[in-house]
Amino acid sequence: MKKIALITVNIGGFDDVVKPITQSVDYDYYCFTENNLPFPLVNLCDDRMRARYIKTQIHDYLSSEYDIFIWIDGRVEITSKDFVKSYVELLLSGVDIITTLHPDRNDINGEIDFILEAIKNDKSYLVERYRDQPLLEEKKYIEKNIPGIPMFFASGIFAIWNNEKTNKMCNDWWSDCLKFSSLDQATFRYNIQKHNLKFI
């Protein structure tokens, strides 16, 4: 039986976290806040980057305890008792990672262009999050290294094996978040392609 961890983060009370309903398979649930971080993360003074560290570096602090990590953003509410089971079964079909397609954008460029246009039009939520982020530089970096990446994933829910191949992807994902912007969705998709991960 695979050992499974379901993880979410709510640092600074950004979301109203609802614990998933009882699941049909065994798993361990972790909800990290500023009061129970695995490391102090004192050099990450931004709450969103602390959360981003947990999201991309799950393997760094849960490591060999688990075979499978399932991530859900704090705002995600799980209402199906078979949610964990269904994601595990999909991973067992021979893929490295389970993702979800972005509901509104088809590619990385479309997402970055949407945010830049929202900032230009002073939409407060996105202005606050991304105004000072180097999104154009990030877009150019991705396009230079892997041009024309098809499909675009939302990173609010994903399931991933805890192994060397996927952990390397997550390490590069975190590195890109440090190099460029806190828009982790763009570099999430980029690094899945870069590391040739099989996905559904």
Backbone as JSON Lines, residues from 0, in Angstrom:
{"i":0,"aa":"M","n":[0.84,-1.2,0.0],"ca":[0.0,0.0,0.0],"c":[0.88,1.25,0.0]}
{"i":1,"aa":"K","n":[0.61,2.17,-0.91],"ca":[1.38,3.4,-0.99],"c":[1.03,4.32,0.18]}
{"i":2,"aa":"K","n":[2.06,4.99,0.69],"ca":[1.83,5.96,1.75],"c":[1.66,7.34,1.13]}
{"i":3,"aa":"I","n":[0.58,8.02,1.5],"ca":[0.15,9.23,0.82],"c":[0.08,10.39,1.8]}
{"i":4,"aa":"A","n":[0.55,11.55,1.35],"ca":[0.4,12.78,2.12],"c":[-0.37,13.79,1.28]}
{"i":5,"aa":"L","n":[-1.37,14.38,1.9],"ca":[-2.14,15.47,1.29],"c":[-1.73,16.75,2.01]}
{"i":6,"aa":"I","n":[-1.27,17.75,1.25],"ca":[-0.65,18.93,1.85],"c":[-1.31,20.2,1.35]}
{"i":7,"aa":"T","n":[-1.5,21.15,2.27],"ca":[-1.9,22.49,1.9],"c":[-1.18,23.48,2.8]}
{"i":8,"aa":"V","n":[-1.23,24.76,2.44],"ca":[-0.55,25.81,3.2],"c":[-1.5,27.0,3.34]}
{"i":9,"aa":"N","n":[-1.5,27.6,4.51],"ca":[-2.26,28.84,4.71],"c":[-1.45,29.74,5.64]}
{"i":10,"aa":"I","n":[-0.53,30.48,5.05],"ca":[0.35,31.36,5.83],"c":[-0.2,32.77,5.78]}
{"i":11,"aa":"G","n":[-0.37,33.36,6.94],"ca":[-0.92,34.71,7.02],"c":[-2.43,34.76,6.87]}
{"i":12,"aa":"G","n":[-3.09,33.61,6.99],"ca":[-4.55,33.59,6.93],"c":[-5.11,34.0,5.59]}
{"i":13,"aa":"F","n":[-4.37,33.7,4.52],"ca":[-4.77,34.14,3.18],"c":[-6.06,33.47,2.73]}
{"i":14,"aa":"D","n":[-6.24,32.2,3.08],"ca":[-7.43,31.45,2.67],"c":[-8.19,30.94,3.88]}
{"i":15,"aa":"D","n":[-9.45,30.62,3.65],"ca":[-10.22,29.9,4.66],"c":[-10.13,28.41,4.32]}
{"i":16,"aa":"V","n":[-9.27,27.71,5.04],"ca":[-9.01,26.31,4.71],"c":[-10.1,25.41,5.29]}
{"i":17,"aa":"V","n":[-10.61,24.54,4.45],"ca":[-11.6,23.54,4.88],"c":[-10.95,22.17,4.76]}
{"i":18,"aa":"K","n":[-10.85,21.45,5.87],"ca":[-10.24,20.12,5.82],"c":[-11.08,19.19,4.95]}
{"i":19,"aa":"P","n":[-10.44,18.38,4.11],"ca":[-11.2,17.46,3.25],"c":[-12.09,16.53,4.05]}
{"i":20,"aa":"I","n":[-13.2,16.14,3.44],"ca":[-14.07,15.17,4.1],"c":[-13.33,13.83,4.2]}
{"i":21,"aa":"T","n":[-13.84,12.95,5.05],"ca":[-13.23,11.63,5.23],"c":[-13.08,10.93,3.89]}
{"i":22,"aa":"Q","n":[-11.87,10.41,3.66],"ca":[-11.56,9.77,2.38],"c":[-11.7,8.25,2.46]}
{"i":23,"aa":"S","n":[-11.83,7.64,1.28],"ca":[-12.04,6.19,1.21],"c":[-10.74,5.4,1.31]}
{"i":24,"aa":"V","n":[-9.59,6.08,1.32],"ca":[-8.3,5.43,1.51],"c":[-7.54,6.17,2.6]}
{"i":25,"aa":"D","n":[-6.55,5.5,3.19],"ca":[-5.75,6.11,4.25],"c":[-4.77,7.12,3.66]}
{"i":26,"aa":"Y","n":[-4.6,8.21,4.36],"ca":[-3.63,9.23,3.97],"c":[-3.35,10.1,5.19]}
{"i":27,"aa":"D","n":[-2.27,10.86,5.14],"ca":[-1.95,11.83,6.19],"c":[-2.19,13.23,5.66]}
{"i":28,"aa":"Y","n":[-2.76,14.08,6.5],"ca":[-3.11,15.44,6.09],"c":[-2.22,16.44,6.81]}
{"i":29,"aa":"Y","n":[-1.67,17.39,6.04],"ca":[-0.84,18.46,6.59],"c":[-1.38,19.81,6.13]}
{"i":30,"aa":"C","n":[-1.64,20.68,7.08],"ca":[-1.97,22.06,6.76],"c":[-0.94,22.94,7.46]}
{"i":31,"aa":"F","n":[-0.01,23.49,6.7],"ca":[1.06,24.3,7.28],"c":[0.64,25.76,7.35]}
{"i":32,"aa":"T","n":[0.9,26.35,8.5],"ca":[0.68,27.78,8.72],"c":[1.97,28.38,9.25]}
{"i":33,"aa":"E","n":[1.96,29.67,9.53],"ca":[3.16,30.3,10.09],"c":[3.52,29.73,11.46]}
{"i":34,"aa":"N","n":[2.57,29.0,12.08],"ca":[2.8,28.46,13.43],"c":[3.38,27.05,13.45]}
{"i":35,"aa":"N","n":[3.4,26.37,12.3],"ca":[3.92,25.0,12.3],"c":[4.78,24.7,11.07]}
{"i":36,"aa":"L","n":[5.48,25.72,10.57],"ca":[6.35,25.5,9.42],"c":[7.44,24.49,9.74]}
{"i":37,"aa":"P","n":[7.81,23.65,8.79],"ca":[8.85,22.66,9.05],"c":[10.22,23.3,9.28]}
{"i":38,"aa":"F","n":[10.45,24.47,8.69],"ca":[11.67,25.26,8.89],"c":[11.24,26.7,9.15]}
{"i":39,"aa":"P","n":[12.05,27.49,9.84],"ca":[11.67,28.89,10.12],"c":[11.49,29.74,8.86]}
{"i":40,"aa":"L","n":[12.27,29.47,7.83],"ca":[12.2,30.23,6.58],"c":[12.31,31.73,6.81]}
{"i":41,"aa":"V","n":[13.23,32.12,7.7],"ca":[13.35,33.52,8.09],"c":[13.84,34.41,6.94]}
{"i":42,"aa":"N","n":[14.51,33.83,5.97],"ca":[15.01,34.64,4.86],"c":[13.98,34.8,3.74]}
{"i":43,"aa":"L","n":[12.83,34.18,3.92],"ca":[11.72,34.38,3.0],"c":[10.69,35.23,3.74]}
{"i":44,"aa":"C","n":[10.79,36.54,3.59],"ca":[9.96,37.43,4.4],"c":[8.58,37.66,3.79]}
{"i":45,"aa":"D","n":[8.32,37.07,2.65],"ca":[7.03,37.2,1.99],"c":[6.23,35.91,2.23]}
{"i":46,"aa":"D","n":[4.99,36.05,2.71],"ca":[4.17,34.88,3.02],"c":[3.92,34.01,1.8]}
{"i":47,"aa":"R","n":[3.75,34.63,0.63],"ca":[3.5,33.86,-0.58],"c":[4.71,33.03,-0.97]}
{"i":48,"aa":"M","n":[5.91,33.56,-0.74],"ca":[7.11,32.78,-1.07],"c":[7.34,31.67,-0.06]}
{"i":49,"aa":"R","n":[6.96,31.89,1.19],"ca":[7.03,30.79,2.16],"c":[6.11,29.65,1.72]}
{"i":50,"aa":"A","n":[4.91,30.01,1.33],"ca":[3.96,28.99,0.84],"c":[4.49,28.31,-0.42]}
{"i":51,"aa":"R","n":[5.13,29.1,-1.28],"ca":[5.68,28.56,-2.52],"c":[6.8,27.56,-2.22]}
{"i":52,"aa":"Y","n":[7.58,27.83,-1.18],"ca":[8.64,26.9,-0.79],"c":[8.03,25.56,-0.39]}
{"i":53,"aa":"I","n":[7.02,25.6,0.46],"ca":[6.38,24.35,0.89],"c":[5.83,23.61,-0.32]}
{"i":54,"aa":"K","n":[5.19,24.33,-1.22],"ca":[4.54,23.73,-2.38],"c":[5.54,23.02,-3.3]}
{"i":55,"aa":"T","n":[6.68,23.63,-3.51],"ca":[7.65,23.08,-4.46],"c":[8.67,22.15,-3.8]}
{"i":56,"aa":"Q","n":[8.76,22.18,-2.48],"ca":[9.8,21.42,-1.79],"c":[9.23,20.43,-0.77]}
{"i":57,"aa":"I","n":[8.08,19.88,-1.08],"ca":[7.45,18.91,-0.17],"c":[8.43,17.79,0.19]}
{"i":58,"aa":"H","n":[9.17,17.34,-0.81],"ca":[10.1,16.22,-0.61],"c":[11.23,16.57,0.35]}
{"i":59,"aa":"D","n":[11.48,17.85,0.57],"ca":[12.58,18.27,1.43],"c":[12.29,18.04,2.9]}
{"i":60,"aa":"Y","n":[11.03,18.03,3.28],"ca":[10.73,17.87,4.71],"c":[9.82,16.69,5.01]}
{"i":61,"aa":"L","n":[9.22,16.05,4.0],"ca":[8.5,14.8,4.25],"c":[9.28,13.61,3.69]}
{"i":62,"aa":"S","n":[10.15,13.86,2.75],"ca":[11.12,12.93,2.16],"c":[10.63,11.48,2.07]}
{"i":63,"aa":"S","n":[11.38,10.59,2.67],"ca":[11.17,9.16,2.43],"c":[9.95,8.59,3.16]}
{"i":64,"aa":"E","n":[9.28,9.39,3.94],"ca":[8.09,8.88,4.63],"c":[6.97,8.49,3.67]}
{"i":65,"aa":"Y","n":[6.91,9.15,2.52],"ca":[5.75,9.01,1.64],"c":[6.16,8.61,0.22]}
{"i":66,"aa":"D","n":[5.23,7.9,-0.42],"ca":[5.4,7.53,-1.83],"c":[4.78,8.58,-2.74]}
{"i":67,"aa":"I","n":[3.7,9.18,-2.28],"ca":[2.91,10.09,-3.12],"c":[2.57,11.35,-2.33]}
{"i":68,"aa":"F","n":[2.74,12.5,-2.99],"ca":[2.3,13.77,-2.43],"c":[1.13,14.28,-3.27]}
{"i":69,"aa":"I","n":[0.1,14.76,-2.59],"ca":[-1.0,15.44,-3.27],"c":[-1.08,16.85,-2.7]}
{"i":70,"aa":"W","n":[-0.97,17.83,-3.57],"ca":[-1.02,19.23,-3.15],"c":[-2.38,19.82,-3.49]}
{"i":71,"aa":"I","n":[-2.94,20.6,-2.54],"ca":[-4.12,21.41,-2.84],"c":[-3.87,22.81,-2.29]}
{"i":72,"aa":"D","n":[-4.16,23.83,-3.1],"ca":[-4.1,25.21,-2.61],"c":[-5.09,25.37,-1.47]}
{"i":73,"aa":"G","n":[-4.8,26.33,-0.59],"ca":[-5.64,26.53,0.59],"c":[-7.1,26.77,0.28]}
{"i":74,"aa":"R","n":[-7.39,27.39,-0.85],"ca":[-8.77,27.73,-1.19],"c":[-9.57,26.54,-1.73]}
{"i":75,"aa":"V","n":[-8.88,25.41,-2.0],"ca":[-9.55,24.27,-2.62],"c":[-10.3,23.46,-1.56]}
{"i":76,"aa":"E","n":[-11.56,23.2,-1.82],"ca":[-12.37,22.38,-0.93],"c":[-12.61,21.02,-1.56]}
{"i":77,"aa":"I","n":[-12.25,19.96,-0.85],"ca":[-12.42,18.59,-1.33],"c":[-13.75,18.06,-0.79]}
{"i":78,"aa":"T","n":[-14.64,17.69,-1.69],"ca":[-15.97,17.25,-1.27],"c":[-16.26,15.79,-1.62]}
{"i":79,"aa":"S","n":[-15.36,15.15,-2.39],"ca":[-15.56,13.74,-2.76],"c":[-14.74,12.84,-1.84]}
{"i":80,"aa":"K","n":[-15.34,11.78,-1.34],"ca":[-14.63,10.83,-0.47],"c":[-13.59,10.03,-1.25]}
{"i":81,"aa":"D","n":[-13.67,10.04,-2.59],"ca":[-12.74,9.29,-3.42],"c":[-11.69,10.18,-4.09]}
{"i":82,"aa":"F","n":[-11.56,11.42,-3.63],"ca":[-10.6,12.34,-4.24],"c":[-9.18,11.76,-4.2]}
{"i":83,"aa":"V","n":[-8.71,11.4,-3.02],"ca":[-7.35,10.88,-2.87],"c":[-7.2,9.58,-3.65]}
{"i":84,"aa":"K","n":[-8.16,8.69,-3.53],"ca":[-8.11,7.4,-4.22],"c":[-7.99,7.59,-5.73]}
{"i":85,"aa":"S","n":[-8.77,8.5,-6.29],"ca":[-8.77,8.69,-7.75],"c":[-7.43,9.22,-8.23]}
{"i":86,"aa":"Y","n":[-6.81,10.12,-7.47],"ca":[-5.5,10.65,-7.88],"c":[-4.41,9.58,-7.78]}
{"i":87,"aa":"V","n":[-4.48,8.76,-6.75],"ca":[-3.51,7.67,-6.62],"c":[-3.66,6.68,-7.77]}
{"i":88,"aa":"E","n":[-4.87,6.33,-8.11],"ca":[-5.1,5.39,-9.2],"c":[-4.57,5.94,-10.53]}
{"i":89,"aa":"L","n":[-4.73,7.24,-10.75],"ca":[-4.21,7.84,-11.96],"c":[-2.68,7.79,-11.99]}
{"i":90,"aa":"L","n":[-2.03,8.06,-10.85],"ca":[-0.57,7.96,-10.79],"c":[-0.11,6.53,-11.08]}
{"i":91,"aa":"L","n":[-0.85,5.58,-10.57],"ca":[-0.48,4.17,-10.75],"c":[-0.65,3.7,-12.2]}
{"i":92,"aa":"S","n":[-1.29,4.53,-13.03],"ca":[-1.47,4.16,-14.44],"c":[-0.19,4.33,-15.25]}
{"i":93,"aa":"G","n":[0.87,4.86,-14.61],"ca":[2.16,4.96,-15.29],"c":[2.62,6.37,-15.61]}
{"i":94,"aa":"V","n":[2.11,7.35,-14.87],"ca":[2.53,8.74,-15.1],"c":[3.32,9.24,-13.89]}
{"i":95,"aa":"D","n":[4.0,10.37,-14.09],"ca":[4.8,10.96,-13.02],"c":[4.02,11.96,-12.19]}
{"i":96,"aa":"I","n":[3.06,12.63,-12.83],"ca":[2.35,13.7,-12.17],"c":[0.94,13.82,-12.73]}
{"i":97,"aa":"I","n":[-0.01,14.14,-11.85],"ca":[-1.39,14.4,-12.25],"c":[-1.61,15.9,-12.11]}
{"i":98,"aa":"T","n":[-2.07,16.52,-13.17],"ca":[-2.31,17.95,-13.16],"c":[-3.73,18.24,-13.62]}
{"i":99,"aa":"T","n":[-4.09,19.51,-13.58],"ca":[-5.39,19.93,-14.12],"c":[-5.16,21.04,-15.13]}
{"i":100,"aa":"L","n":[-5.88,21.0,-16.22],"ca":[-5.78,22.06,-17.21],"c":[-6.29,23.37,-16.63]}
{"i":101,"aa":"H","n":[-5.67,24.45,-17.01],"ca":[-6.14,25.76,-16.58],"c":[-7.52,26.01,-17.21]}
{"i":102,"aa":"P","n":[-8.48,26.5,-16.43],"ca":[-9.84,26.64,-16.96],"c":[-9.99,27.76,-17.99]}
{"i":103,"aa":"D","n":[-9.05,28.72,-18.02],"ca":[-9.25,29.9,-18.87],"c":[-8.16,30.14,-19.91]}
{"i":104,"aa":"R","n":[-6.93,29.69,-19.65],"ca":[-5.82,29.96,-20.56],"c":[-5.26,28.67,-21.13]}
{"i":105,"aa":"N","n":[-4.8,28.75,-22.4],"ca":[-4.33,27.56,-23.1],"c":[-2.82,27.38,-23.09]}
{"i":106,"aa":"D","n":[-2.07,28.45,-22.75],"ca":[-0.61,28.33,-22.75],"c":[0.0,29.34,-21.8]}
{"i":107,"aa":"I","n":[1.29,29.21,-21.6],"ca":[2.01,30.06,-20.64],"c":[1.95,31.53,-21.05]}
{"i":108,"aa":"N","n":[2.17,31.79,-22.34],"ca":[2.14,33.17,-22.81],"c":[0.79,33.82,-22.56]}
{"i":109,"aa":"G","n":[-0.27,33.06,-22.76],"ca":[-1.61,33.59,-22.53],"c":[-1.83,33.99,-21.08]}
{"i":110,"aa":"E","n":[-1.3,33.19,-20.16],"ca":[-1.45,33.5,-18.73],"c":[-0.67,34.77,-18.37]}
{"i":111,"aa":"I","n":[0.57,34.84,-18.82],"ca":[1.38,36.02,-18.48],"c":[0.8,37.27,-19.14]}
{"i":112,"aa":"D","n":[0.35,37.16,-20.38],"ca":[-0.25,38.31,-21.05],"c":[-1.52,38.76,-20.34]}
{"i":113,"aa":"F","n":[-2.3,37.82,-19.85],"ca":[-3.53,38.15,-19.11],"c":[-3.2,38.95,-17.86]}
{"i":114,"aa":"I","n":[-2.18,38.52,-17.13],"ca":[-1.8,39.22,-15.9],"c":[-1.25,40.61,-16.21]}
{"i":115,"aa":"L","n":[-0.41,40.71,-17.22],"ca":[0.15,42.01,-17.59],"c":[-0.95,42.98,-18.0]}
{"i":116,"aa":"E","n":[-1.94,42.5,-18.72],"ca":[-3.06,43.35,-19.13],"c":[-3.89,43.78,-17.91]}
{"i":117,"aa":"A","n":[-4.06,42.84,-16.96],"ca":[-4.81,43.17,-15.75],"c":[-4.08,44.24,-14.93]}
{"i":118,"aa":"I","n":[-2.76,44.13,-14.87],"ca":[-1.97,45.15,-14.15],"c":[-2.1,46.5,-14.84]}
{"i":119,"aa":"K","n":[-2.02,46.48,-16.16],"ca":[-2.15,47.71,-16.95],"c":[-3.49,48.38,-16.68]}
{"i":120,"aa":"N","n":[-4.53,47.58,-16.5],"ca":[-5.87,48.11,-16.25],"c":[-6.18,48.27,-14.76]}
{"i":121,"aa":"D","n":[-5.14,48.08,-13.93],"ca":[-5.22,48.34,-12.49],"c":[-6.27,47.49,-11.78]}
{"i":122,"aa":"K","n":[-6.29,46.2,-12.09],"ca":[-7.15,45.29,-11.36],"c":[-6.44,44.92,-10.06]}
{"i":123,"aa":"S","n":[-7.0,45.36,-8.95],"ca":[-6.27,45.41,-7.68],"c":[-5.68,44.08,-7.22]}
{"i":124,"aa":"Y","n":[-6.43,42.98,-7.35],"ca":[-5.94,41.7,-6.84],"c":[-4.64,41.3,-7.53]}
{"i":125,"aa":"L","n":[-4.6,41.4,-8.85],"ca":[-3.41,41.01,-9.59],"c":[-2.31,42.06,-9.49]}
{"i":126,"aa":"V","n":[-2.69,43.32,-9.37],"ca":[-1.69,44.37,-9.18],"c":[-0.91,44.11,-7.91]}
{"i":127,"aa":"E","n":[-1.62,43.82,-6.84],"ca":[-0.97,43.57,-5.55],"c":[-0.02,42.39,-5.61]}
{"i":128,"aa":"R","n":[-0.42,41.35,-6.32],"ca":[0.39,40.14,-6.38],"c":[1.59,40.24,-7.32]}
{"i":129,"aa":"Y","n":[1.4,40.88,-8.48],"ca":[2.38,40.73,-9.55],"c":[2.97,42.02,-10.1]}
{"i":130,"aa":"R","n":[2.6,43.17,-9.58],"ca":[3.06,44.43,-10.15],"c":[4.58,44.51,-10.26]}
{"i":131,"aa":"D","n":[5.27,44.05,-9.23],"ca":[6.73,44.18,-9.2],"c":[7.45,42.9,-9.61]}
{"i":132,"aa":"Q","n":[6.72,41.98,-10.23],"ca":[7.31,40.7,-10.63],"c":[7.8,40.78,-12.09]}
{"i":133,"aa":"P","n":[8.95,40.16,-12.39],"ca":[9.53,40.25,-13.74],"c":[8.89,39.25,-14.72]}
{"i":134,"aa":"L","n":[7.61,39.47,-14.99],"ca":[6.86,38.51,-15.8],"c":[7.35,38.46,-17.25]}
{"i":135,"aa":"L","n":[7.69,39.61,-17.82],"ca":[8.18,39.61,-19.2],"c":[9.5,38.85,-19.32]}
{"i":136,"aa":"E","n":[10.37,39.05,-18.34],"ca":[11.65,38.33,-18.34],"c":[11.42,36.82,-18.21]}
{"i":137,"aa":"E","n":[10.46,36.45,-17.37],"ca":[10.13,35.04,-17.2],"c":[9.6,34.45,-18.51]}
{"i":138,"aa":"K","n":[8.73,35.19,-19.15],"ca":[8.16,34.75,-20.43],"c":[9.26,34.52,-21.47]}
{"i":139,"aa":"K","n":[10.2,35.45,-21.56],"ca":[11.3,35.34,-22.51],"c":[12.2,34.16,-22.19]}
{"i":140,"aa":"Y","n":[12.46,33.92,-20.91],"ca":[13.29,32.8,-20.46],"c":[12.67,31.46,-20.87]}
{"i":141,"aa":"I","n":[11.39,31.32,-20.61],"ca":[10.7,30.08,-20.95],"c":[10.68,29.87,-22.46]}
{"i":142,"aa":"E","n":[10.36,30.92,-23.18],"ca":[10.26,30.82,-24.64],"c":[11.62,30.52,-25.27]}
{"i":143,"aa":"K","n":[12.68,31.06,-24.7],"ca":[14.03,30.81,-25.22],"c":[14.43,29.35,-25.03]}
{"i":144,"aa":"N","n":[14.1,28.79,-23.89],"ca":[14.55,27.44,-23.55],"c":[13.65,26.34,-24.09]}
{"i":145,"aa":"I","n":[12.36,26.54,-24.03],"ca":[11.41,25.57,-24.6],"c":[10.28,26.35,-25.26]}
{"i":146,"aa":"P","n":[10.45,26.72,-26.51],"ca":[9.42,27.54,-27.18],"c":[8.14,26.77,-27.46]}
{"i":147,"aa":"G","n":[7.05,27.49,-27.41],"ca":[5.76,26.94,-27.85],"c":[5.26,25.77,-27.04]}
{"i":148,"aa":"I","n":[5.39,25.81,-25.71],"ca":[4.91,24.7,-24.88],"c":[3.38,24.62,-24.98]}
{"i":149,"aa":"P","n":[2.85,23.49,-25.45],"ca":[1.4,23.38,-25.58],"c":[0.72,23.1,-24.24]}
{"i":150,"aa":"M","n":[-0.52,23.49,-24.13],"ca":[-1.34,23.25,-22.94],"c":[-0.82,24.07,-21.75]}
{"i":151,"aa":"F","n":[-1.71,24.37,-20.86],"ca":[-1.32,25.13,-19.67],"c":[-2.05,24.54,-18.47]}
{"i":152,"aa":"F","n":[-1.29,24.32,-17.4],"ca":[-1.85,23.68,-16.22],"c":[-2.07,24.68,-15.09]}
{"i":153,"aa":"A","n":[-3.13,24.47,-14.36],"ca":[-3.29,25.15,-13.08],"c":[-2.48,24.35,-12.07]}
{"i":154,"aa":"S","n":[-1.84,25.03,-11.12],"ca":[-1.02,24.3,-10.14],"c":[-1.68,24.26,-8.76]}
{"i":155,"aa":"G","n":[-2.98,24.51,-8.72],"ca":[-3.69,24.51,-7.44],"c":[-3.96,23.13,-6.89]}
{"i":156,"aa":"I","n":[-3.96,22.13,-7.77],"ca":[-4.12,20.73,-7.37],"c":[-3.19,19.9,-8.24]}
{"i":157,"aa":"F","n":[-2.37,19.09,-7.6],"ca":[-1.59,18.12,-8.37],"c":[-1.17,16.97,-7.45]}
{"i":158,"aa":"A","n":[-0.9,15.83,-8.07],"ca":[-0.38,14.67,-7.35],"c":[0.9,14.25,-8.03]}
{"i":159,"aa":"I","n":[1.89,13.85,-7.23],"ca":[3.21,13.58,-7.78],"c":[3.89,12.48,-6.97]}
{"i":160,"aa":"W","n":[4.65,11.64,-7.67],"ca":[5.45,10.64,-6.98],"c":[6.59,11.32,-6.22]}
{"i":161,"aa":"N","n":[6.98,10.73,-5.13],"ca":[8.16,11.17,-4.38],"c":[9.33,10.3,-4.83]}
{"i":162,"aa":"N","n":[10.01,10.75,-5.88],"ca":[11.18,10.01,-6.35],"c":[12.21,10.98,-6.92]}
{"i":163,"aa":"E","n":[13.34,10.47,-7.32],"ca":[14.44,11.33,-7.75],"c":[14.06,12.19,-8.96]}
{"i":164,"aa":"K","n":[13.38,11.6,-9.91],"ca":[13.03,12.32,-11.14],"c":[12.11,13.5,-10.85]}
{"i":165,"aa":"T","n":[11.05,13.26,-10.1],"ca":[10.1,14.33,-9.84],"c":[10.65,15.34,-8.84]}
{"i":166,"aa":"N","n":[11.48,14.89,-7.91],"ca":[12.08,15.83,-6.96],"c":[13.03,16.8,-7.65]}
{"i":167,"aa":"K","n":[13.74,16.32,-8.67],"ca":[14.59,17.22,-9.45],"c":[13.75,18.27,-10.16]}
{"i":168,"aa":"M","n":[12.62,17.87,-10.68],"ca":[11.72,18.84,-11.31],"c":[11.29,19.89,-10.3]}
{"i":169,"aa":"C","n":[10.91,19.45,-9.11],"ca":[10.44,20.39,-8.09],"c":[11.57,21.33,-7.63]}
{"i":170,"aa":"N","n":[12.79,20.82,-7.57],"ca":[13.92,21.68,-7.21],"c":[14.11,22.78,-8.25]}
{"i":171,"aa":"D","n":[14.01,22.44,-9.52],"ca":[14.15,23.44,-10.58],"c":[12.95,24.41,-10.57]}
{"i":172,"aa":"W","n":[11.79,23.9,-10.24],"ca":[10.59,24.75,-10.14],"c":[10.8,25.83,-9.08]}
{"i":173,"aa":"W","n":[11.3,25.42,-7.91],"ca":[11.57,26.39,-6.84],"c":[12.66,27.38,-7.26]}
{"i":174,"aa":"S","n":[13.7,26.88,-7.9],"ca":[14.78,27.74,-8.36],"c":[14.25,28.81,-9.31]}
{"i":175,"aa":"D","n":[13.35,28.43,-10.21],"ca":[12.79,29.4,-11.15],"c":[11.89,30.41,-10.45]}
{"i":176,"aa":"C","n":[11.2,29.99,-9.4],"ca":[10.4,30.94,-8.62],"c":[11.3,32.0,-7.97]}
{"i":177,"aa":"L","n":[12.5,31.6,-7.57],"ca":[13.45,32.54,-6.98],"c":[14.05,33.46,-8.06]}
{"i":178,"aa":"K","n":[14.3,32.91,-9.22],"ca":[14.92,33.68,-10.29],"c":[13.96,34.7,-10.91]}
{"i":179,"aa":"F","n":[12.7,34.35,-10.97],"ca":[11.76,35.18,-11.71],"c":[10.61,35.63,-10.83]}
{"i":180,"aa":"S","n":[9.43,35.08,-11.03],"ca":[8.26,35.62,-10.33],"c":[7.62,34.58,-9.42]}
{"i":181,"aa":"S","n":[6.69,35.05,-8.6],"ca":[5.93,34.15,-7.74],"c":[4.75,33.54,-8.48]}
{"i":182,"aa":"L","n":[4.66,33.76,-9.8],"ca":[3.66,33.1,-10.63],"c":[4.14,31.68,-10.9]}
{"i":183,"aa":"D","n":[3.9,30.8,-9.96],"ca":[4.48,29.46,-10.06],"c":[3.82,28.61,-11.15]}
{"i":184,"aa":"Q","n":[2.64,28.99,-11.62],"ca":[1.97,28.18,-12.64],"c":[2.79,28.12,-13.94]}
{"i":185,"aa":"A","n":[3.41,29.23,-14.3],"ca":[4.17,29.27,-15.55],"c":[5.37,28.34,-15.48]}
{"i":186,"aa":"T","n":[6.15,28.44,-14.41],"ca":[7.34,27.59,-14.31],"c":[7.0,26.15,-13.92]}
{"i":187,"aa":"F","n":[5.83,25.93,-13.36],"ca":[5.33,24.57,-13.13],"c":[5.21,23.84,-14.47]}
{"i":188,"aa":"R","n":[4.49,24.46,-15.4],"ca":[4.31,23.84,-16.72],"c":[5.64,23.72,-17.46]}
{"i":189,"aa":"Y","n":[6.46,24.74,-17.37],"ca":[7.76,24.74,-18.03],"c":[8.62,23.58,-17.54]}
{"i":190,"aa":"N","n":[8.68,23.36,-16.23],"ca":[9.56,22.32,-15.69],"c":[9.02,20.92,-15.9]}
{"i":191,"aa":"I","n":[7.71,20.76,-15.98],"ca":[7.16,19.46,-16.36],"c":[7.66,19.07,-17.75]}
{"i":192,"aa":"Q","n":[7.66,20.06,-18.66],"ca":[8.15,19.81,-20.01],"c":[9.66,19.6,-20.02]}
{"i":193,"aa":"K","n":[10.38,20.44,-19.29],"ca":[11.84,20.37,-19.25],"c":[12.33,19.01,-18.77]}
{"i":194,"aa":"H","n":[11.65,18.43,-17.79],"ca":[12.07,17.16,-17.21],"c":[11.38,15.96,-17.84]}
{"i":195,"aa":"N","n":[10.64,16.21,-18.89],"ca":[9.97,15.12,-19.63],"c":[9.11,14.23,-18.72]}
{"i":196,"aa":"L","n":[8.38,14.87,-17.82],"ca":[7.5,14.1,-16.95],"c":[6.26,13.65,-17.73]}
{"i":197,"aa":"K","n":[5.87,12.41,-17.48],"ca":[4.62,11.92,-18.05],"c":[3.47,12.44,-17.18]}
{"i":198,"aa":"F","n":[2.47,12.99,-17.83],"ca":[1.39,13.6,-17.07],"c":[0.02,13.26,-17.64]}
{"i":199,"aa":"I","n":[-0.96,13.41,-16.79],"ca":[-2.38,13.34,-17.2],"c":[-3.0,14.65,-16.74]}
